[in-house]
């Protein structure tokens, strides 16, 4: 143990002879390199802490808190916009023809952004509304309910070619079921147009997304990013003082631990 403390004071520049003295005759070059890397890493963190400015970090924490809140608001606005679009779609779907372009997102189509699709067939459901069999822009078949359709794009021309398609025999006609398309459906899937995004249809969502992107840019360029590797400091400022104090004794403690581990591993 005295030898380990001696090496700790010597720092990462200690030669391999000292390292072998610390670990014993059975010490390998890899174990010596690991201890040297540990000492270098500790000195690196101590140098970062020497330049640590709690005022800058406090400002960064406020910025992160604001960004979190703005992201939450963006999510709410998107949900509200999607609900507003879908509220007038249900009755329209009753009269929608094969080949109509739709946007899918919901309980049975779990996507982050609406999936463009084309209506291929309607099948009887247990209630007032039918189930819909659709081909997605991703060349997959989907069985959905009217609640999974957030928009109906009747301003696009119908893709009449889908009338010749046959629903896959292995596709269960139950909501939530989906299957991959094939070579016959791939060209049709590519013809499905890209509808306007939620941001394009709802100006308040676009404005909020711009606000989030501006805050993200500020956070990425913030001076506190230089301490990002000190994860426990950047996430909890109160821990930095303890880390600053503990790092002064971390090297000898860590070396003692590595010494014991190295001896047991190498013998």
Backbone as a ProteinNet text record, in pm:
[ID]
protein_1_A
[PRIMARY]
XXXXXXXXXXXXXXXXXXXXXXXXXXXXXXXXXXXXXXXXXXXXXXXXXXXXXXXXXXXXXXXXXXXXXXXXXXXXXXXXXXXXXXXXXXXXXXXXXXXXXXXXXXXXXXXXXXXXXXXXXXXXXXXXXXXXXXXXXXXXXXXXXXXXXXXXXXXXXXXXXXXXXXXXXXXXXXXXXXXXXXXXXXXXXXXXXXXXXXXXXXXXXXXXXXXXXXXXXXXXXXXXXXXXXXXXXXXXXXXXXXXXXXXXXXXXXXXXXXXXXXXXXXX
[TERTIARY]
81.2	0	84.9	193.2	278.5	329.5	359.6	407.8	300.1	174.4	64.9	51.3	61.9	53.2	169.9	284.8	402.1	379.6	320.6	294.7	188.1	88.1	-16.7	42.1	142.7	206.1	291.5	342.7	429.5	350.6	221.4	138.5	158.1	94.9	94.8	229.4	328	458.7	551.3	501.6	585.4	621.5	745.5	787.9	732.4	746.8	689.6	756.1	881	946.9	869.8	824	743.7	611.9	552.2	424.8	439.6	548.5	569.6	595.2	659.4	680.8	547.1	454.3	322.6	245	245.4	161.6	232.8	362.2	436	498.6	577.7	652.7	562.2	439.3	351.2	274.6	297.9	223.7	251.9	149.2	164	162.4	202.9	201.7	60.3	-38	-175.4	-225.7	-189.6	-230.3	-161.4	-35.5	38.2	-24.4	-61.7	-123	-257.8	-333.7	-464.1	-450.4	-349.5	-328.1	-284.2	-197.5	-152.2	-269	-357.8	-475.1	-566.4	-580.5	-663.8	-610.3	-481.4	-421.3	-437	-418.6	-434.9	-578.4	-674.6	-815.4	-850.5	-797.4	-825.2	-768.6	-647.4	-587.6	-668.3	-721.5	-802.9	-928.1	-996	-1116.2	-1082.7	-969.8	-930.4	-904.2	-847	-822.4	-954.1	-1052.6	-1182.8	-1250.6	-1240.3	-1302.9	-1237.5	-1109.4	-1039.8	-1100.5	-1152.4	-1212.3	-1363.6	-1418.1	-1562.6	-1620.5	-1728.8	-1796.1	-1942.2	-1981.4	-2119.3	-2223	-2184.4	-2279	-2317.7	-2216.5	-2242.7	-2331.2	-2302.4	-2381.5	-2525.1	-2544	-2679.2	-2759	-2693.3	-2759.9	-2796.3	-2705.9	-2730.6	-2847.6	-2855.2	-2965.5	-3099.7	-3101.1	-3224.2	-3264	-3163.2	-3190.1	-3245.2	-3187.2	-3235.8	-3379.1	-3408.9	-3544	-3645	-3605.3	-3694.3	-3713.6	-3605	-3613.6	-3706.3	-3696.9	-3784.6	-3931.2	-3960.3	-4098	-4148.9	-4062.3	-4102.6	-4125.7	-4046.6	-4069.1	-4202.4	-4233.2	-4361.3	-4477.7	-4464.4	-4569.1	-4583.3	-4470.1	-4474.8	-4550.6	-4525.8	-4595.3	-4745.8	-4784.9	-4926.8	-4991.2	-4923.2	-4978.3	-4993.8	-4898.3	-4909	-5029.7	-5045.5	-5158.9	-5291.1	-5298.5	-5421.2	-5450.6	-5344.8	-5362.9	-5409.5	-5351.6	-5391.9	-5536	-5574.5	-5711.9	-5810.7	-5770.8	-5858.2	-5878.1	-5770.7	-5780.9	-5870	-5848.2	-5919.7	-6066.8	-6103.1	-6241.1	-6341.9	-6300.3	-6394.1	-6377.6	-6294.2	-6261	-6356.4	-6408.3	-6483.7	-6600.2	-6681.3	-6796.3	-6752.4	-6644.3	-6594.4	-6547.8	-6491.1	-6442	-6554.7	-6674.3	-6787.5	-6813.2	-6772.6	-6796.2	-6667.1	-6553.8	-6425.4	-6420	-6361.7	-6351.2	-6213.8	-6206.2	-6077.2	-5980.8	-5858.2	-5758.4	-5742.4	-5826.5	-5815.8	-5690.7	-5620.2	-5497.2	-5532.8	-5473.1	-5498.8	-5368.1	-5378.9	-5265.8	-5302	-5216.2	-5244.6	-5154.3	-5215.2	-5141.4	-5241.5	-5211.4	-5304.4	-5272.5	-5371.8	-5354.7	-5301.8	-5344.8	-5307.7	-5199.3	-5155.1	-5043.5	-4953	-4861.7	-4778.4	-4656	-4669.1	-4560.5	-4544.1	-4424.4	-4399.9	-4459.3	-4460.3	-4522	-4623.5	-4730.7	-4835	-4779.8	-4831.9	-4788.3	-4882.5	-4832	-4915.9	-4955	-5080	-5129.7	-5243.1	-5282.3	-5393.6	-5496.6	-5622.7	-5731.3	-5748.5	-5741.9	-5756.9	-5894	-5941.7	-6070	-6130.5	-6261.6	-6334.2	-6395.9	-6389	-6450.1	-6540.6	-6647	-6740.7	-6673	-6704.6	-6657.2	-6772.3	-6746	-6851.5	-6947	-6907.6	-6990	-7039.7	-7053.3	-7107.6	-7010	-6879.8	-6779.6	-6706.8	-6664.7	-6593.6	-6446.7	-6381.9	-6236.2	-6182	-6061.2	-5999.4	-5873.2	-5859.3	-5736.2	-5660.8	-5539.6	-5462.8	-5324.1	-5268.4	-5129.6	-5051.1	-4947.3	-4869.2	-4760.2	-4712.8	-4601.8	-4475.5	-4471.5	-4358.9	-4376	-4474.2	-4504.3	-4538.4	-4623.7	-4678.7	-4831	-4896.1	-5040.7	-5078.7	-5186.4	-5234.6	-5386.1	-5430.4	-5573.8	-5595.7	-5678	-5694.1	-5841.9	-5866.5	-6000.9	-6005.2	-6123.4	-6134.7	-6063.5	-6048.4	-5979.8	-5830.6	-5777.3	-5635.1	-5607.7	-5711.1	-5695.7	-5704.4	-5593.6	-5596.3	-5628.9	-5620.8	-5658.4	-5691	-5781.2	-5821.3	-5790.2	-5709.7	-5658.6	-5731.4	-5854.3	-5931.5	-5888.5	-5791.7	-5739.5	-5640.2	-5593.3	-5507.8	-5596	-5547.4	-5618.4	-5615.4	-5723.6	-5728.4	-5629.5	-5568.5	-5479.8	-5564.9	-5626.7	-5722.3	-5657	-5524.8	-5455.5	-5465.7	-5492.2	-5498.8	-5622.7	-5718.7	-5839.2	-5806.1	-5691.7	-5652	-5576.5	-5546.8	-5470.4	-5558.3	-5496	-5563	-5503.4	-5588.4	-5540.8	-5467.2	-5349.2	-5273.7	-5357.8	-5349.2	-5428.9	-5388.9	-5261.9	-5215.1	-5232.1	-5306.1	-5329.3	-5460.1	-5454.6	-5577.9	-5651.9	-5780.1	-5858.2	-5904.1	-5805.1	-5829	-5742.7	-5795.1	-5717.1	-5583.4	-5480.1	-5346.2	-5261.8	-5323.6	-5248.4	-5180.7	-5061	-4991.5	-4900.3	-4871.2	-4785.6	-4702.9	-4588.2	-4504.5	-4572.6	-4550.2	-4596.7	-4501.2	-4521.1	-4434.3	-4397.5	-4343.9	-4301.5	-4419.2	-4536.2	-4654.5	-4703.2	-4689.1	-4737.8	-4633.4	-4506.1	-4399.4	-4416.1	-4442.6	-4459.4	-4576.8	-4684.3	-4800.4	-4769.4	-4695.1	-4657.1	-4573.6	-4490	-4406.2	-4487.5	-4606.1	-4691.1	-4773.7	-4776.8	-4855.3	-4790.5	-4861.8	-4801.6	-4776.1	-4689.2	-4657.2	-4751.6	-4842.2	-4935.4	-4862.9	-4927.7	-4868.9	-4845.1	-4740.1	-4709.8	-4801.2	-4801.6	-4879.7	-4833.8	-4701.7	-4648.8	-4702	-4715.8	-4766.6	-4915.4	-4987.5	-5131.7	-5167.9	-5078.8	-5106	-4991.6	-5007.8	-4899.8	-4847.7	-4935.2	-4890.2	-4789.7	-4804.6	-4708.8	-4575.1	-4579.3	-4456.1	-4380.9	-4453.5	-4389.4	-4325.1	-4394.1	-4339.5	-4218.6	-4221.5	-4105.8	-3984.6	-4005.7	-3895.3	-3837.6	-3924.8	-3879.7	-3793.3	-3835.7	-3759.4	-3624.4	-3621.5	-3496	-3398.9	-3450.6	-3364.5	-3302.6	-3381.8	-3330.4	-3230.8	-3255.7	-3161.1	-3026.8	-3030	-2905	-2830	-2902.9	-2839.4	-2776.9	-2848.2	-2796.7	-2671.6	-2669.8	-2554.3	-2430.8	-2451.4	-2340	-2305.6	-2374.8	-2355.6	-2216.6	-2152.7	-2019.2	-2014.2	-2125.8	-2126.7	-2103.7	-2111.6	-2087.2	-1945.2	-1852.9	-1714.5	-1703.6	-1804.6	-1801.7	-1892.8	-1932.4	-2029.8	-1979.8	-1848.5	-1794.2	-1806.8	-1821.7	-1842.9	-1993.1	-2048	-2192.4	-2257.6	-2195.4	-2257.7	-2253.4	-2160.9	-2160.3	-2267.2	-2278.1	-2373.1	-2517.2	-2541.9	-2678.1	-2715.5	-2617.1	-2646.2	-2531.6	-2554	-2447.1	-2399.8	-2488.5	-2450.8	-2346.1	-2332.7	-2236.6	-2095.5	-2083.5	-1951.9	-1852.2	-1901	-1809.5	-1757.7	-1848.6	-1807.4	-1711.9	-1738.7	-1648.7	-1511.5	-1511.5	-1384.6	-1301.1	-1368	-1296.8	-1253.3	-1346.1	-1315.3	-1209.2	-1200.8	-1104	-961.4	-942.2	-807.6	-753.2	-844.2	-797.5	-834.3	-897.8	-944.2	-829.4	-717.9	-608.6	-549.8	-508.2	-452.6	-553.4	-680.7	-781.5	-799.6	-809.9	-830	-711.7	-592.2	-472.2	-464.7	-507.6	-506.9	-602.7	-720.4	-817	-762.1	-699	-642.4	-526.8	-451.9	-340.3	-390.1	-494.3	-548.3	-607.5	-681.4	-743	-637.6	-535.2	-429.6	-356.6	-327.8	-255.6	-337.9	-468.8	-551.6	-571.2	-573.9	-595.7	-470.2	-355.1	-231.7	-167.5	-207.3	-143.6	-220.6
-121.1	0	126.6	136.6	255	275.4	166.5	180.2	239.7	200.3	254.9	403.5	447	589.8	665.4	600.3	663.1	686.2	586.2	603.8	710.2	716.2	815.9	955.1	978.5	1110.4	1132.7	1025.5	1039.8	1079.7	1042.4	1081.4	988.6	1022.6	934.3	918.4	1000.7	992.3	890.1	824.9	723.7	615.5	564.9	465	327.9	233.7	101	24.9	61.4	-4.6	23.3	151.3	184.4	107.3	96.1	25.7	-120.7	-181.5	-321.4	-336.8	-234	-237.5	-231.5	-148.1	-134.2	-264.9	-328.8	-446.2	-577.3	-576	-699.9	-748.6	-851.7	-900.7	-950.9	-992.4	-1050.1	-945.2	-816.8	-710.9	-714.8	-696.4	-696.8	-554.9	-539.1	-407.5	-351	-437.1	-387.7	-332.3	-396.8	-346.4	-214.4	-203	-78.6	33.9	5.1	106.8	150.4	56.8	90.1	187.2	165.6	255.6	392.7	395.7	523.4	600.1	529.5	594.3	650.1	577.2	623.6	753.3	758.4	879	996.3	972.2	1078.1	1128.5	1036.5	1074.8	1160.7	1124.9	1203.6	1343.9	1355.4	1487.2	1569.5	1503.1	1573.5	1631.4	1550.8	1598.8	1710.9	1700.2	1805.1	1935.6	1927.6	2047.5	2111.2	2027.6	2080.3	2148.7	2086.8	2144.6	2275.5	2289.6	2413.6	2531.3	2504	2609.8	2616.5	2536.2	2528	2659.5	2706.3	2830.3	2798.1	2800.7	2765.7	2860.4	2985.7	3081.3	3037.3	2993.1	2945.8	2821.7	2730.5	2608.6	2638.9	2734.2	2771	2825	2905.3	2957.5	2844	2746.3	2631.8	2547.9	2530.4	2453.2	2521.7	2654.4	2728.5	2710.9	2714.7	2697	2557.8	2456.1	2318.7	2303.5	2368.2	2362.4	2427	2540.3	2608.3	2523.5	2461.4	2376.9	2257.8	2198.9	2085.9	2127.1	2245	2293.2	2324.5	2384.6	2418	2291.2	2187.8	2060.2	1998.9	2009.2	1957.2	2030.6	2162.3	2241.8	2205.6	2181.6	2142.1	2010.8	1916.9	1787.8	1806	1892.9	1918.8	1982.9	2081.9	2150.5	2055.1	1965.1	1866.5	1775.3	1729.6	1641.4	1713.2	1839.5	1916.1	1936.3	1964.2	1984	1855.4	1741.9	1613.3	1579.7	1609.1	1582	1670.3	1796.7	1887.7	1839.8	1787.8	1736.4	1612.8	1521.7	1393.8	1406.1	1514	1526.9	1533.2	1588.6	1599.7	1492	1392	1290.7	1172.2	1136.4	1011.4	1001.7	1105.8	1100.1	1099.9	1172.1	1175.7	1038.6	960.3	827.4	733.9	760	675.7	684.1	797.2	817.6	810.8	783.7	778.9	658.6	679.4	574.4	508.9	390.2	322.3	412.5	420.4	505.5	640.8	670.7	798.1	798.9	911.2	924.7	966.3	897.6	922.2	946.2	998	1005.6	922.5	825.8	732.5	757.8	757.6	763.8	740.7	647.1	621.1	493.5	441	322.1	203.2	189.9	73.9	104.6	229.8	269.8	358.2	296.3	369	426.2	548.8	618.8	755.6	813.5	945.3	1056.3	1036.9	1132.9	1058.1	1125.1	1057.3	985.7	866.3	783.8	803	851.1	859.9	719.6	702.5	571.5	591.1	481.6	485.4	381	418.8	327.9	222.3	95.8	-14.6	-80.5	-94.5	-163	-126.9	-140.9	-128	-263.7	-300.5	-426.7	-398.1	-471.9	-444.3	-454.4	-359.4	-361.4	-392	-403.3	-438.2	-323.2	-201.4	-86.2	-13.5	117.7	200.7	216.3	216.3	244.5	117.2	113	-5.5	-2.4	-117.4	-121.6	-84.8	-31.5	11.9	-68.4	-118.5	-185.4	-87.5	-53	50	-1	60.4	36.7	161.8	147.8	262.4	299.8	421.4	469.7	387.3	315.7	227.8	87.5	71.5	-56.6	-165.5	-129.3	-226.4	-213.9	-327.5	-330.9	-303.2	-228	-195.9	-215.3	-274	-278.3	-181.4	-77.9	29.2	59	139.7	191.9	336.8	392.8	532.9	625.4	581	662.8	673.8	585.2	589.8	682	738.3	829.5	972.2	1044.9	1182.1	1283.3	1241.8	1333.6	1255.4	1312.2	1256.1	1360.7	1323.7	1422.1	1407	1457.6	1444.5	1544.2	1631.8	1723.5	1653	1533.4	1452.3	1364.3	1337.6	1245	1104	1032.6	894.7	807.2	714.7	617.1	497.1	507.7	406	270	268.5	142	44.3	95.5	4.2	-84.6	-50.5	-132.7	-273.2	-285.8	-416.9	-500.1	-442.6	-515.2	-615.8	-723	-822.8	-816.9	-816.8	-815	-945.5	-939.9	-1063.1	-1163.5	-1287.9	-1392.3	-1412.5	-1380.6	-1402.1	-1278.8	-1178	-1056.8	-1070.9	-1090	-1096.4	-963.3	-967.3	-844.7	-791.6	-760.7	-704.7	-580.2	-476.8	-354.5	-381.7	-317.3	-333.5	-432.5	-512.4	-610	-540.7	-585.7	-531.3	-637.9	-622.5	-715.2	-636.9	-693.5	-631.9	-644.1	-542.7	-550.2	-634.9	-633.7	-712.7	-631	-697.7	-628.5	-566.1	-622.8	-568.8	-439.7	-430.1	-311.3	-200.2	-234.6	-135.2	-14.1	-31.8	85.7	173.7	112.4	189.6	266.3	202.4	270.3	394.3	384.9	498.9	612.7	582.6	685.6	762.4	713.4	781.9	916.7	1026.3	1159.1	1190	1286.4	1329.9	1443	1419.2	1524.8	1635.1	1748.3	1854.9	1805.7	1855.2	1816.9	1890.9	1844.1	1911.7	2056.1	2078.5	2213.8	2304.2	2248.2	2327.6	2356.3	2266.4	2283.5	2364.1	2367.7	2438.4	2535.8	2663.2	2761.6	2768.1	2743.6	2750.5	2639.7	2525.1	2415.8	2451.3	2510.4	2551.4	2655	2752.4	2855.7	2794.9	2698.9	2636	2550.1	2480.6	2399.8	2488.7	2605.7	2699.6	2746.8	2767.4	2808.8	2700.8	2575.5	2463.4	2451.8	2463.1	2451.3	2562.9	2683.2	2794.8	2769.6	2716.9	2686.6	2571.2	2472.8	2361.9	2411.7	2507	2563.4	2638.1	2712.8	2784.2	2685.9	2577.5	2478.5	2410.9	2381.5	2314	2403.1	2535.3	2629.3	2689.6	2647	2706.3	2672.4	2768.6	2743	2622.6	2587.6	2473.6	2341.3	2339.6	2215.5	2164	2253.3	2210.2	2116.2	2113.6	2025.3	1904.8	1878.9	1773	1636.8	1614.5	1485.2	1463.2	1571.2	1557.6	1544.7	1430.1	1410.9	1440.7	1399	1419.2	1565.5	1643.9	1787.2	1857.8	1822.1	1890.7	1857.9	1744.2	1707.1	1751.5	1775.9	1815	1901.5	2031.3	2124.1	2102.8	2055.3	2036.7	1929.2	1840.3	1731.3	1774.2	1891.2	1930.9	1955.8	2016.2	2040	1910.6	1814.5	1684.4	1615.6	1629	1565.2	1631.4	1765.7	1837.6	1788.8	1768.2	1723.3	1577.3	1493.8	1351.3	1320.3	1401.6	1372.8	1387.8	1465.1	1483	1353.2	1265.7	1139	1020.7	1051.2	942.5	862.5	930	858.6	750.1	780	672.4	563.3	599.6	497.9	407.1	469.1	390.1	301.4	352.7	273.8	155.7	177.2	66.8	-42.2	2.8	-94.6	-171.3	-98.1	-164.5	-255.6	-214.5	-297.2	-433.7	-432.3	-558.6	-640.8	-573.2	-644.1	-700.4	-618.5	-662.1	-782.6	-783.6	-896.6	-1024.6	-1013.1	-1133.5	-1184	-1091.6	-1132.1	-1193	-1138.3	-1178.8	-1300.6	-1333.4	-1448.1	-1575.2
0	0	0	79.2	70.1	-70.3	-141.2	-277.9	-366.5	-344	-423.6	-400.8	-273.5	-244.1	-305.2	-306.4	-367.1	-515	-582.3	-724.8	-748.3	-658.2	-673.3	-672.4	-583.9	-579.5	-703	-759.2	-875.8	-998.5	-1007.7	-1120.7	-1237.5	-1353.6	-1468.9	-1535.2	-1496.4	-1560.8	-1494.2	-1389.7	-1324.4	-1423.7	-1415.6	-1513.8	-1477.8	-1570.6	-1552.3	-1438.4	-1404.2	-1291.3	-1162.8	-1145.8	-1028.3	-1029.6	-1148	-1157.4	-1118.3	-1161.7	-1127.2	-977.8	-916.6	-772.7	-699.6	-755.4	-694.2	-700.4	-817.9	-837.1	-807.7	-799.1	-778	-907.1	-894.8	-1010.1	-1121.7	-1088.4	-1190.4	-1270.4	-1242.6	-1312.1	-1461.1	-1540.3	-1685.9	-1738.8	-1865	-1927.5	-1936.1	-1958.2	-1969.3	-1837	-1725.1	-1594.3	-1564.9	-1602.2	-1581.4	-1661.5	-1785.7	-1870.6	-1814.8	-1756.9	-1700.5	-1584.4	-1499.2	-1385.6	-1434.8	-1533.7	-1588.5	-1649.4	-1719.7	-1778.6	-1670.9	-1560.5	-1449.9	-1392	-1368.5	-1312.9	-1408	-1537.7	-1637.5	-1639.3	-1630	-1631.1	-1510.8	-1393.7	-1273.1	-1286.6	-1336.6	-1355.2	-1455	-1558.5	-1657.3	-1591.6	-1508.7	-1440.3	-1342.4	-1274.3	-1181	-1255.1	-1374.4	-1454	-1497.2	-1532.6	-1569.5	-1451.4	-1334.1	-1215.5	-1174.7	-1205.4	-1171.5	-1246.2	-1367.8	-1448.4	-1431.5	-1340.8	-1324.6	-1273.4	-1338.2	-1299.8	-1268.5	-1140.5	-1104.3	-1163.5	-1192	-1250.7	-1391.7	-1468	-1604.2	-1600.4	-1507.8	-1498.3	-1457.2	-1367.8	-1325.9	-1444	-1527.3	-1646.6	-1742	-1752.5	-1841	-1789.7	-1658.5	-1600.6	-1626.6	-1618.6	-1647.8	-1794.1	-1882.1	-2024.6	-2053.1	-1988.7	-2007.5	-1956.2	-1844.6	-1790.8	-1884.4	-1942.2	-2037.1	-2162.8	-2210.1	-2328.8	-2304.7	-2187.4	-2153.9	-2157.8	-2103.9	-2101	-2242.1	-2325.6	-2462.7	-2544.9	-2520.8	-2589.9	-2548.6	-2420.1	-2370.9	-2437.6	-2449.3	-2513	-2660.8	-2728.1	-2869.1	-2885.5	-2796.4	-2803	-2786.2	-2692.4	-2668.6	-2791.1	-2849.6	-2966.5	-3085	-3101.4	-3209.7	-3188.2	-3064.7	-3034.4	-3059.3	-3018.4	-3038.1	-3186.2	-3264.3	-3408.2	-3475.6	-3435.2	-3493.4	-3457.1	-3333.2	-3290.5	-3366.2	-3390.6	-3464.5	-3607.9	-3668	-3804.7	-3810.8	-3715.3	-3719.7	-3681.6	-3611.7	-3564.1	-3678.5	-3792.7	-3904.4	-4009.3	-3979.3	-4079.4	-4076.9	-3960.7	-3946.6	-4044.3	-4052.4	-4141.8	-4287.5	-4318.1	-4456.1	-4500.8	-4406.5	-4441.6	-4485.1	-4439.2	-4478.1	-4628	-4687.5	-4830.8	-4911.8	-4845.2	-4915.5	-5008.7	-5126.2	-5226.8	-5222.6	-5276.9	-5290.6	-5367.5	-5319.2	-5382.7	-5316.3	-5216.7	-5144.9	-5057.8	-5058.1	-4979.1	-4836.5	-4739.6	-4598	-4523.6	-4402.5	-4309	-4187	-4154.3	-4044.9	-3924.9	-3808.6	-3681.8	-3569.9	-3481.7	-3373.3	-3299.5	-3233.1	-3149.5	-3229.2	-3353.8	-3434.5	-3537.4	-3541	-3628.6	-3544.1	-3472.3	-3376.1	-3446.2	-3492.4	-3560.7	-3496.2	-3509.8	-3451.4	-3536.8	-3667.8	-3759.7	-3845.9	-3888.2	-3965.8	-4089.2	-4114	-4226.4	-4344.9	-4458.8	-4578.4	-4625	-4663.7	-4705.4	-4805.1	-4867.9	-4961.8	-4919.6	-4928.7	-4892.6	-5002	-4962.7	-5058.1	-5044.9	-4921.1	-4903.2	-4768.2	-4759.9	-4633.4	-4601.4	-4475.3	-4432.8	-4313.1	-4296.5	-4187.1	-4050.6	-3964.7	-3827.3	-3733.4	-3605.3	-3509.9	-3480.6	-3513.9	-3481.8	-3605.1	-3589.7	-3697.4	-3813.3	-3781.2	-3883.3	-3926.9	-4052.3	-4102.1	-4062.4	-4076.8	-4069.3	-4207.5	-4209.3	-4334.3	-4359.7	-4480.5	-4521.6	-4610.7	-4569	-4639.3	-4677.4	-4780.2	-4818.3	-4784.5	-4701.1	-4658.2	-4757.5	-4742.2	-4824.9	-4801.2	-4688.7	-4656.3	-4714.9	-4804.3	-4870.1	-4768.7	-4674.1	-4579.9	-4580.7	-4558.7	-4545.4	-4399.9	-4379.6	-4245.1	-4238.8	-4128.4	-4097.8	-3982.1	-4005.1	-3906.4	-3884.7	-3783	-3759.2	-3806.5	-3811.1	-3853.5	-3754.8	-3630.1	-3529.9	-3557.4	-3640.9	-3675.7	-3794.2	-3852.5	-3966.5	-3914.3	-3922.4	-3871	-3980.1	-4107.5	-4215.2	-4341.8	-4418.9	-4547.6	-4653.8	-4751.1	-4848.1	-4981.4	-4985.6	-5108.6	-5215.5	-5183.1	-5285.1	-5376.9	-5335.8	-5422.9	-5512.3	-5631.3	-5718.6	-5658.8	-5677.8	-5628.5	-5705.1	-5633	-5696.6	-5738.1	-5853.7	-5897.5	-5920.1	-5939.6	-5966.7	-5850.3	-5728.6	-5613.7	-5619.5	-5705.9	-5717.9	-5767.2	-5834.6	-5886.8	-5783.9	-5668.2	-5566.5	-5492.9	-5450.4	-5366.3	-5226.3	-5127.3	-4988.8	-4960.4	-4897.9	-4869.3	-4791.1	-4830.8	-4765.7	-4620.1	-4587.2	-4449.7	-4361.8	-4410.6	-4331.4	-4253.8	-4121.2	-4041.7	-4049.6	-4072.7	-4089.8	-3954.2	-3871.8	-3739.2	-3721.2	-3655.9	-3636.6	-3568.7	-3618.8	-3563.9	-3640.8	-3727.6	-3806.2	-3924.7	-3958.4	-4075.2	-4133.7	-4260.9	-4332.9	-4435.1	-4470.5	-4573.5	-4709.2	-4794.2	-4931.7	-5014	-5144.3	-5231.5	-5354.4	-5455.3	-5577	-5650.8	-5634.8	-5702.2	-5636.6	-5504.2	-5432.9	-5424.1	-5439.2	-5423.3	-5515.3	-5646.2	-5733.1	-5691.2	-5642.5	-5598	-5469.9	-5379.2	-5254.7	-5284	-5386.6	-5424.1	-5484.8	-5534.3	-5594.7	-5491.6	-5368.8	-5265	-5236.2	-5256.7	-5237.7	-5090.4	-5068.6	-4932.4	-4892.7	-4799.5	-4758.2	-4680.7	-4662.9	-4580.6	-4437.9	-4376.7	-4238.9	-4141.7	-4017.8	-3914.1	-3900	-3910.7	-3898.7	-4009.3	-4129.6	-4242.1	-4228.1	-4164.8	-4148.7	-4025	-3927.7	-3801.5	-3772.7	-3803.5	-3784.5	-3641.5	-3543	-3403.9	-3372.7	-3439.1	-3419.8	-3483.3	-3602	-3669.9	-3587.3	-3531	-3449.8	-3325.4	-3263.6	-3143.1	-3176.1	-3289.5	-3328.7	-3352.9	-3413.5	-3435.6	-3303.1	-3204.9	-3072.2	-3008.4	-3019.3	-2963.3	-3032.1	-3163.2	-3237.7	-3200.7	-3177.4	-3137.9	-3000.3	-2906.8	-2773.3	-2777.3	-2863.3	-2877.5	-2928.4	-3021.3	-3073	-2963.3	-2879.6	-2768.3	-2669.4	-2639.8	-2545	-2598.6	-2727.8	-2787.7	-2792	-2794.8	-2801.8	-2665.5	-2561.6	-2428.9	-2374.9	-2305.9	-2248.6	-2155.4	-2092.6	-2000	-2071	-2203.1	-2276.9	-2254.8	-2217.1	-2194.2	-2074.6	-1988.3	-1871	-1891.2	-2013.3	-2038.9	-1993	-1998.9	-1958	-1808	-1733.7	-1589	-1565.5	-1602	-1602.7	-1469.9	-1358.8	-1228.3	-1188.8	-1245.8	-1217.9	-1299.7	-1429.5	-1515	-1477.2	-1414.6	-1378.5	-1237.7	-1152.6	-1015.2	-963.6	-963	-926.5	-783.5	-694.2	-554.5	-536.7	-636.4	-625.4	-664	-728	-778.6	-666.5	-556.5	-446.1	-388.1	-372.5	-320.3	-415.7	-545.1	-641.8	-637.6	-625.2	-619.9	-501.3	-384.2	-264.8	-277.5	-325.9	-334.8	-438.2	-544.2	-649	-599	-489.9	-435.5	-378.1	-331.5	-274.5	-363.1	-477.8	-564.9	-621	-652.5	-717.2	-628.5	-503.4	-421.7	-390.3	-366.6	-339.1	-460	-578	-698.5	-725.7	-698.9	-722.1	-626.3	-501	-405.8	-452.4	-506.1	-555.4	-673.6	-765.2	-882.1	-843.4	-741.3	-696.7	-650.6	-565	-515.3	-628.7	-717.6	-829.9	-922.7	-950	-1040.7	-986.9	-857.9	-799.3	-807	-775.9	-777.8	-919.8	-1016.3	-1154.9	-1216.1	-1179	-1244.7	-1180.9	-1057.5	-990.7	-1018.3
[MASK]
+++++++++++++++++++++++++++++++++++++++++++++++++++++++++++++++++++++++++++++++++++++++++++++++++++++++++++++++++++++++++++++++++++++++++++++++++++++++++++++++++++++++++++++++++++++++++++++++++++++++++++++++++++++++++++++++++++++++++++++++++++++++++++++++++++++++++++

